Amino acid sequence: MKTESIQQLSFMIILHAGNARSSAFEAIAAAKRGEGELAEAKMKEADEAFLEAHKLQTELLQEEARGATSDMSVLLVHAQDHLMTAMTVKELAIEMVDMITRLNQLEELK
């Protein structure tokens, strides 16, 4: 795979992973404000953005599996780091939104 293609895919992974991470944090903030529907919508946005980033990563992996060689770039490593961070944030946000929603429900019972 050409260096330019790897760079372009790397930037797109960073973009989508960043969007996923931001949406996950927005979901947590919405849940804290008691806006459950918005929190769910933001988590859906996070899932969609993460899926786009993951598709790009899979494209790179498939190229390598086909025998295409490329030099490892710092930009690609950075993109992978963003993707893994976004995945972790998204998974934790799912749990946090659930906990906050339950806490809000308990507060309403008082």
C-alpha positions in Angstrom: 0.0 0.0 0.0 1.3 3.4 -0.9 2.5 5.8 1.8 -0.1 8.4 0.8 -2.9 5.8 1.1 -1.7 4.8 4.6 -1.6 8.4 5.6 -5.0 9.1 4.3 -6.5 6.0 6.1 -4.6 7.0 9.3 -6.1 10.5 9.2 -9.6 9.0 8.7 -9.2 6.6 11.5 -8.1 9.5 13.8 -11.1 11.5 12.7 -13.7 8.8 13.2 -12.1 7.6 16.5 -12.1 11.2 17.8 -15.7 11.6 16.9 -16.6 8.3 18.6 -14.7 9.4 21.8 -16.4 12.8 21.8 -19.9 11.3 21.3 -19.3 8.9 24.2 -18.3 11.7 26.5 -21.4 13.7 25.3 -23.5 10.7 26.2 -22.1 10.7 29.7 -22.8 14.4 30.1 -26.3 14.0 28.8 -27.0 11.1 31.3 -25.7 13.3 34.2 -28.2 15.9 33.2 -31.0 13.3 33.2 -31.4 13.4 29.4 -31.6 9.7 28.8 -32.8 9.8 25.2 -30.0 12.2 24.3 -27.5 9.9 26.0 -28.7 7.0 24.0 -28.6 9.0 20.7 -25.0 10.0 21.5 -24.0 6.4 22.2 -25.5 5.5 18.9 -23.4 8.2 17.2 -20.3 6.9 19.0 -21.0 3.4 17.8 -21.4 4.6 14.2 -18.2 6.6 14.3 -16.3 3.8 15.9 -17.6 1.4 13.2 -16.3 3.7 10.5 -12.9 3.8 12.1 -12.9 0.0 12.6 -13.7 -0.5 8.9 -10.7 1.5 7.9 -8.5 -0.4 10.3 -9.8 -3.7 8.9 -9.0 -2.4 5.4 -5.4 -1.9 6.4 -5.2 -5.4 8.1 -6.7 -7.0 5.0 -4.1 -5.4 2.8 -1.3 -6.7 5.0 -2.9 -10.2 5.1 -2.8 -10.2 1.2 0.9 -9.7 1.4 1.1 -6.0 0.9 4.0 -4.6 2.8 4.3 -1.1 4.1 6.6 0.8 6.4 5.1 1.4 9.8 4.5 5.1 10.2 4.2 7.1 13.4 1.0 8.5 12.1 -0.5 5.0 11.7 0.6 4.1 15.3 -1.0 7.4 16.4 -4.2 6.4 14.6 -4.3 3.0 16.2 -3.8 4.6 19.6 -6.7 6.9 19.0 -8.9 4.0 17.9 -8.1 1.9 21.0 -8.6 4.9 23.3 -12.0 5.6 21.7 -12.9 1.9 22.1 -12.1 2.0 25.8 -14.0 5.3 26.3 -17.0 4.0 24.4 -17.2 0.8 26.5 -16.8 2.7 29.8 -19.4 5.2 28.7 -21.9 2.5 28.1 -21.4 1.4 31.7 -21.4 4.9 33.1 -24.6 5.9 31.3 -26.3 2.8 32.7 -25.1 3.6 36.2 -26.1 7.2 36.0 -29.5 6.3 34.6 -30.1 3.9 37.5 -28.9 6.5 40.0 -31.3 9.0 38.5 -34.1 6.5 38.8 -33.3 5.9 42.4 -33.2 9.6 43.1 -36.7 9.9 41.6 -38.0 7.3 44.1 -37.1 9.5 47.1 
